[in-house]
Amino acid sequence: MMTPEATSRSMARLRSACERIDWDPATLRIVQCVMPAPDLDEHETRALAHARAATYLQAPEDGDALVRVSGWDREPVTHLRAALRVAQESSGDEFVDTAFHRRQLLDAADRVPDSWMNDSCAFGTSRECVERLRAFRETGADEIATYGSTPAQNAKVIAQWLE
């Protein structure tokens, strides 16, 4: 869950590192993962994206890296982790994504700013999702991998992408 700008900066760092070690940067293949939520209502979009983001942001190594590379404020993550700690304690599980269904994480996921999700995912109509996926592709990523939503939910996105 990175913004297109974070993707572009990350790719520049990777290609620069290749040059420093005398490795042809053109041989580096970069796949950007993006979560589309095409033609879904707000509740399903939040359950799909915000709840999944909550599980990523819960883990300090992953969450802190996402916040840093995307230039987000760390404060919402602090509040999110506090809310998730309560869920963890009640479940006895180390990670909430193995203890709860995404719909059960919606209250905690409300602490994930909408702007973060809008910047790092592809929401809206199928056409809007395709446009957003293209924005990630324009960063220079060699490929786009989608995740989170189902093949059936993405059927129109794939058809429109191929057009």
ABEGO torsion letter per residue (X at the ends): XBBAAAAAAAAAAAAAAAAAAGBBAAABBBBBBBBBBBGBBAAAAAAAAAAAAAAAAABAAAAAAAAAAAGBBAAAAAAAAAAAAAAAAAAGBABAAAABBAAAAAAAAAABBAAAAAAABBBEBAAAAAAAAAAAAAAGBABBBBBGBBAAAAAAAAAAAAX
